[in-house]
Amino acid sequence: MSGDEATKQYYHDEYFPQTLAVLQTHVDYLVNELDDLSESSWRKTFRKDQHRHPRLPLILRHNNFVRGIFELVQQNLDGMAS
């Protein structure tokens, strides 16, 4: 397919909507999962016992960072869909 720009563009035009929909579903799922792993859910479960879970603050910061990245990806995908 090297150099066959017309075929590449055809595939892009043909499959982009399906690819975008699947990708949006995947990113939405991950953001929801990260919501479930948020600090408020950990407080309910473990009462934020740092002696028992010494790495919990690091894990929560990491989850918040990753969630922020996925929110940016969501915005980019939403822009592609419109």
DSSP file with accessible surface (Angstrom, degrees, kcal/mol):
  #  RESIDUE AA STRUCTURE BP1 BP2  ACC     N-H-->O    O-->H-N    N-H-->O    O-->H-N    TCO  KAPPA ALPHA  PHI   PSI    X-CA   Y-CA   Z-CA
    1    1 A M    >         0   0  126      0, 0.0     3,-1.6     0, 0.0     2,-0.3   0.000 360.0 360.0 360.0   5.1    0.0    0.0    0.0
    2    2 A S  T 3   +     0   0  125      1,-0.3     3,-0.1     3,-0.0     0, 0.0  -0.433 360.0   3.5 -64.6 122.9    3.0    2.2   -0.1
    3    3 A G  T 3  S+     0   0   58     -2,-0.3     2,-1.6     1,-0.1    -1,-0.3   0.360  93.4 120.5  86.6  -8.1    2.3    5.3   -2.2
    4    4 A D    <>  +     0   0   69     -3,-1.6     4,-2.0     1,-0.2     3,-0.2  -0.565  29.0 163.7 -90.5  75.6   -1.3    4.4   -2.8
    5    5 A E  H  >  +     0   0  121     -2,-1.6     4,-2.6     1,-0.2     5,-0.2   0.840  68.5  58.5 -65.3 -34.3   -2.8    7.5   -1.3
    6    6 A A  H  > S+     0   0   76     -3,-0.2     4,-2.3     2,-0.2    -1,-0.2   0.928 108.4  45.1 -64.0 -42.3   -6.2    7.1   -2.9
    7    7 A T  H  > S+     0   0   41      2,-0.2     4,-2.5     1,-0.2     5,-0.2   0.920 112.5  51.5 -67.6 -42.4   -6.7    3.7   -1.3
    8    8 A K  H  X S+     0   0   84     -4,-2.0     4,-2.4     1,-0.2    -2,-0.2   0.929 111.4  47.5 -59.2 -44.9   -5.5    4.9    2.1
    9    9 A Q  H  X S+     0   0  100     -4,-2.6     4,-3.0     2,-0.2     5,-0.2   0.893 109.5  53.9 -65.3 -38.2   -7.9    7.8    2.0
   10   10 A Y  H  X S+     0   0  128     -4,-2.3     4,-2.7    -5,-0.2    -2,-0.2   0.943 110.3  46.0 -60.0 -48.7  -10.7    5.5    1.0
   11   11 A Y  H  X S+     0   0  109     -4,-2.5     4,-2.6     2,-0.2     5,-0.3   0.906 113.1  50.6 -60.8 -42.0  -10.1    3.3    4.0
   12   12 A H  H  X S+     0   0   99     -4,-2.4     4,-1.8    -5,-0.2    -2,-0.2   0.951 114.0  43.5 -61.0 -49.2   -9.8    6.3    6.2
   13   13 A D  H  < S+     0   0   99     -4,-3.0    -2,-0.2     1,-0.2    -1,-0.2   0.877 116.8  48.1 -63.9 -38.2  -13.1    7.7    5.0
   14   14 A E  H  < S+     0   0   84     -4,-2.7     4,-0.3    -5,-0.2    -2,-0.2   0.896 124.0  25.7 -70.8 -43.1  -14.8    4.3    5.1
   15   15 A Y  H  X S+     0   0  118     -4,-2.6     4,-2.5    -5,-0.2     5,-0.2   0.519  92.4  93.3-107.6  -4.9  -13.8    3.2    8.6
   16   16 A F  H  X S+     0   0   70     -4,-1.8     4,-3.0    -5,-0.3     5,-0.3   0.918  85.5  52.0 -58.7 -46.1  -13.2    6.4   10.5
   17   17 A P  H  > S+     0   0   77      0, 0.0     4,-2.3     0, 0.0    -1,-0.2   0.919 113.3  44.3 -59.4 -41.2  -16.7    6.7   12.0
   18   18 A Q  H  > S+     0   0  100     -4,-0.3     4,-2.3     2,-0.2     5,-0.2   0.913 114.5  48.9 -68.5 -41.9  -16.6    3.1   13.3
   19   19 A T  H  X S+     0   0   87     -4,-2.5     4,-2.5     1,-0.2     5,-0.2   0.926 111.7  49.4 -62.8 -43.5  -13.1    3.6   14.7
   20   20 A L  H  X S+     0   0   14     -4,-3.0     4,-2.9    -5,-0.2     5,-0.2   0.925 110.2  50.7 -62.1 -44.0  -14.0    6.8   16.4
   21   21 A A  H  X S+     0   0   47     -4,-2.3     4,-2.2    -5,-0.3    -1,-0.2   0.919 112.6  45.9 -62.6 -42.9  -17.1    5.3   18.0
   22   22 A V  H  X S+     0   0  101     -4,-2.3     4,-2.3     2,-0.2    -1,-0.2   0.918 113.5  49.4 -66.8 -41.6  -15.2    2.3   19.4
   23   23 A L  H  X S+     0   0   78     -4,-2.5     4,-2.7    -5,-0.2     5,-0.2   0.919 110.3  50.4 -64.8 -41.7  -12.4    4.6   20.6
   24   24 A Q  H  X S+     0   0   41     -4,-2.9     4,-2.7     1,-0.2     5,-0.2   0.921 110.5  50.0 -62.4 -42.3  -14.9    6.9   22.3
   25   25 A T  H  X S+     0   0   97     -4,-2.2     4,-2.3    -5,-0.2    -1,-0.2   0.918 111.7  48.7 -61.0 -43.4  -16.6    4.0   24.0
   26   26 A H  H  X S+     0   0  101     -4,-2.3     4,-2.2     2,-0.2    -2,-0.2   0.936 113.2  45.6 -63.6 -46.7  -13.2    2.7   25.3
   27   27 A V  H  X S+     0   0    4     -4,-2.7     4,-2.5     2,-0.2     5,-0.2   0.918 111.9  52.0 -66.9 -40.7  -12.1    6.1   26.6
   28   28 A D  H  X S+     0   0   65     -4,-2.7     4,-2.3    -5,-0.2    -1,-0.2   0.916 109.3  50.9 -59.9 -42.7  -15.5    6.7   28.3
   29   29 A Y  H  X S+     0   0  129     -4,-2.3     4,-2.4    -5,-0.2    -2,-0.2   0.930 110.5  48.6 -60.2 -45.6  -15.2    3.3   30.0
   30   30 A L  H  X S+     0   0   42     -4,-2.2     4,-2.5     2,-0.2    -2,-0.2   0.903 109.7  51.2 -64.9 -40.1  -11.7    4.1   31.3
   31   31 A V  H  X S+     0   0    6     -4,-2.5     4,-2.0     1,-0.2    -1,-0.2   0.929 111.3  48.7 -63.0 -41.5  -12.8    7.5   32.7
   32   32 A N  H  X S+     0   0   93     -4,-2.3     4,-1.9     1,-0.2    -2,-0.2   0.902 110.5  50.8 -65.0 -40.3  -15.7    5.8   34.5
   33   33 A E  H  X S+     0   0   71     -4,-2.4     4,-1.1     1,-0.2    -1,-0.2   0.910 109.6  50.2 -62.7 -41.6  -13.3    3.1   35.9
   34   34 A L  H  < S+     0   0   20     -4,-2.5    -1,-0.2     1,-0.2    -2,-0.2   0.843 106.6  55.7 -67.8 -31.2  -11.0    5.8   37.1
   35   35 A D  H >< S+     0   0   57     -4,-2.0     3,-1.5     1,-0.2     6,-0.3   0.912 105.8  51.7 -62.1 -42.0  -13.9    7.6   38.7
   36   36 A D  H 3< S+     0   0  102     -4,-1.9    -1,-0.2     1,-0.3    -2,-0.2   0.759 110.4  49.2 -65.4 -25.0  -14.6    4.3   40.6
   37   37 A L  T 3< S+     0   0   72     -4,-1.1    -1,-0.3    -5,-0.1    -2,-0.2   0.198  89.2 124.5 -97.6  16.0  -11.0    4.3   41.7
   38   38 A S  S <> S-     0   0   25     -3,-1.5     4,-1.9    -5,-0.1     3,-0.3  -0.139  78.8 -99.4 -73.9 171.8  -11.1    7.9   42.9
   39   39 A E  H  > S+     0   0   53      1,-0.2     4,-2.6     2,-0.2     5,-0.2   0.879 120.2  57.3 -60.3 -39.0  -10.2    9.1   46.4
   40   40 A S  H  > S+     0   0   66      1,-0.2     4,-1.6     2,-0.2    -1,-0.2   0.900 107.5  47.6 -64.3 -36.7  -13.9    9.3   47.5
   41   41 A S  H  > S+     0   0   28     -3,-0.3     4,-1.7    -6,-0.3    -1,-0.2   0.881 111.6  50.8 -71.4 -34.7  -14.4    5.6   46.7
   42   42 A W  H  X>S+     0   0   54     -4,-1.9     4,-3.5     1,-0.2     6,-0.6   0.885 106.5  55.2 -67.3 -37.6  -11.2    4.6   48.5
   43   43 A R  H  X5S+     0   0  129     -4,-2.6     4,-1.5     1,-0.2    -1,-0.2   0.913 108.2  48.6 -60.7 -42.1  -12.3    6.6   51.6
   44   44 A K  H  <5S+     0   0  157     -4,-1.6    -1,-0.2    -5,-0.2    -2,-0.2   0.892 120.6  36.8 -64.0 -37.9  -15.6    4.7   51.7
   45   45 A T  H  <5S+     0   0   95     -4,-1.7    -2,-0.2    -5,-0.1    -3,-0.2   0.928 136.0  13.0 -82.7 -47.8  -13.8    1.4   51.4
   46   46 A F  H ><5S-     0   0   64     -4,-3.5     3,-1.2    -5,-0.2    -3,-0.2   0.392  85.4-127.5-115.7   0.1  -10.6    1.8   53.4
   47   47 A R  T 3<< -     0   0  201     -4,-1.5    -4,-0.2    -5,-0.6     3,-0.2   0.797  62.8 -80.8  55.4  22.4  -11.1    5.0   55.4
   48   48 A K  T 3   -     0   0   61     -6,-0.6     2,-1.3     1,-0.2    -1,-0.2   0.876  66.0-178.0  52.6  48.7   -7.8    6.1   53.9
   49   49 A D    <>  -     0   0   65     -3,-1.2     4,-2.1     1,-0.2     3,-0.4  -0.636   6.2-174.2 -77.9  95.9   -5.7    4.2   56.4
   50   50 A Q  T  4 S+     0   0  101     -2,-1.3    -1,-0.2     1,-0.2     6,-0.1   0.742  79.4  58.4 -70.7 -20.9   -2.2    5.2   55.3
   51   51 A H  T  4 S+     0   0  181      1,-0.2    -1,-0.2     2,-0.1    -2,-0.1   0.881 113.2  38.8 -72.9 -36.2   -0.5    2.8   57.7
   52   52 A R  T  4 S+     0   0  180     -3,-0.4    -2,-0.2     1,-0.2    -1,-0.2   0.790 131.7  28.6 -81.2 -29.9   -2.3   -0.1   56.2
   53   53 A H    ><  +     0   0   48     -4,-2.1     3,-1.7     1,-0.1    -1,-0.2  -0.637  69.3 169.8-130.4  74.4   -2.0    1.2   52.6
   54   54 A P  T 3  S+     0   0   96      0, 0.0     4,-0.3     0, 0.0    -1,-0.1   0.763  77.7  49.5 -65.6 -22.9    1.2    3.4   52.5
   55   55 A R  T 3> S+     0   0  188      1,-0.2     4,-2.5     2,-0.1     5,-0.2   0.437  80.5 100.9 -95.1   2.5    1.2    3.8   48.7
   56   56 A L  H <> S+     0   0    4     -3,-1.7     4,-2.8     1,-0.2     5,-0.2   0.907  78.4  52.2 -56.7 -45.3   -2.4    4.8   48.5
   57   57 A P  H  > S+     0   0   30      0, 0.0     4,-2.3     0, 0.0    -1,-0.2   0.920 111.6  47.8 -59.7 -39.3   -1.7    8.6   48.1
   58   58 A L  H  > S+     0   0  100     -4,-0.3     4,-2.5     2,-0.2    -2,-0.2   0.928 112.3  48.9 -65.3 -43.5    0.7    7.8   45.2
   59   59 A I  H  X S+     0   0   75     -4,-2.5     4,-2.8     1,-0.2    -1,-0.2   0.919 111.3  49.8 -63.3 -42.0   -1.8    5.6   43.5
   60   60 A L  H  X S+     0   0    5     -4,-2.8     4,-2.4    -5,-0.2    -1,-0.2   0.904 110.6  49.3 -65.4 -41.0   -4.6    8.1   43.9
   61   61 A R  H  X S+     0   0  152     -4,-2.3     4,-2.4    -5,-0.2    -1,-0.2   0.919 112.2  49.2 -62.8 -42.0   -2.4   10.9   42.4
   62   62 A H  H  X S+     0   0  109     -4,-2.5     4,-2.8     2,-0.2     5,-0.2   0.934 110.6  49.7 -62.3 -46.2   -1.5    8.6   39.5
   63   63 A N  H  X S+     0   0   22     -4,-2.8     4,-2.6     1,-0.2    -1,-0.2   0.899 111.2  49.5 -61.3 -40.3   -5.1    7.8   38.9
   64   64 A N  H  X S+     0   0   83     -4,-2.4     4,-2.1     2,-0.2    -1,-0.2   0.900 111.4  49.5 -65.1 -39.9   -6.1   11.5   38.9
   65   65 A F  H  X S+     0   0  138     -4,-2.4     4,-1.9     2,-0.2    -2,-0.2   0.953 113.2  45.5 -62.4 -48.2   -3.2   12.2   36.5
   66   66 A V  H  X S+     0   0   31     -4,-2.8     4,-2.5     1,-0.2     5,-0.2   0.905 110.7  53.9 -64.0 -40.2   -4.3    9.4   34.1
   67   67 A R  H  X S+     0   0   57     -4,-2.6     4,-2.2    -5,-0.2    -1,-0.2   0.913 106.6  52.6 -61.3 -41.1   -7.9   10.5   34.4
   68   68 A G  H  X S+     0   0   27     -4,-2.1     4,-1.8     2,-0.2    -1,-0.2   0.905 108.8  50.0 -60.3 -40.5   -7.0   14.1   33.4
   69   69 A I  H  X S+     0   0   78     -4,-1.9     4,-2.2     1,-0.2    -2,-0.2   0.938 110.8  48.7 -63.5 -46.6   -5.2   12.7   30.3
   70   70 A F  H  X S+     0   0   51     -4,-2.5     4,-2.6     1,-0.2    -2,-0.2   0.846 107.0  56.2 -65.8 -30.4   -8.2   10.6   29.3
   71   71 A E  H  X S+     0   0   68     -4,-2.2     4,-2.1     2,-0.2    -1,-0.2   0.900 107.6  48.9 -66.3 -38.1  -10.5   13.7   29.7
   72   72 A L  H  X S+     0   0   95     -4,-1.8     4,-2.2     2,-0.2    -2,-0.2   0.906 110.6  50.4 -65.1 -40.7   -8.3   15.6   27.3
   73   73 A V  H  X S+     0   0   49     -4,-2.2     4,-2.8     1,-0.2     5,-0.2   0.920 107.8  54.0 -62.3 -42.4   -8.5   12.6   24.9
   74   74 A Q  H  X S+     0   0   45     -4,-2.6     4,-2.7     1,-0.2    -2,-0.2   0.916 107.9  50.0 -56.9 -44.7  -12.3   12.6   25.3
   75   75 A Q  H  X S+     0   0  126     -4,-2.1     4,-2.0     2,-0.2    -1,-0.2   0.912 111.1  48.7 -61.7 -42.9  -12.4   16.3   24.3
   76   76 A N  H  X S+     0   0  110     -4,-2.2     4,-1.7     2,-0.2    -2,-0.2   0.919 112.9  47.4 -63.7 -42.7  -10.3   15.7   21.3
   77   77 A L  H  X S+     0   0    9     -4,-2.8     4,-1.7     1,-0.2    -2,-0.2   0.901 109.6  53.0 -66.0 -40.3  -12.5   12.7   20.2
   78   78 A D  H  X S+     0   0   88     -4,-2.7     4,-1.1     1,-0.2    -1,-0.2   0.887 107.7  52.6 -61.5 -37.6  -15.6   14.8   20.8
   79   79 A G  H  < S+     0   0   48     -4,-2.0    -1,-0.2     1,-0.2    -2,-0.2   0.862 108.4  50.2 -65.7 -33.8  -14.1   17.5   18.5
   80   80 A M  H  < S+     0   0  109     -4,-1.7    -1,-0.2     1,-0.2    -2,-0.2   0.809 106.7  55.9 -72.0 -29.9  -13.5   14.9   15.8
   81   81 A A  H  <        0   0   58     -4,-1.7    -1,-0.2    -5,-0.1    -2,-0.2   0.745 360.0 360.0 -76.2 -24.0  -17.1   13.6   16.0
   82   82 A S     <        0   0  133     -4,-1.1    -3,-0.0    -3,-0.2     0, 0.0  -0.260 360.0 360.0 -91.4 360.0  -18.7   17.0   15.4
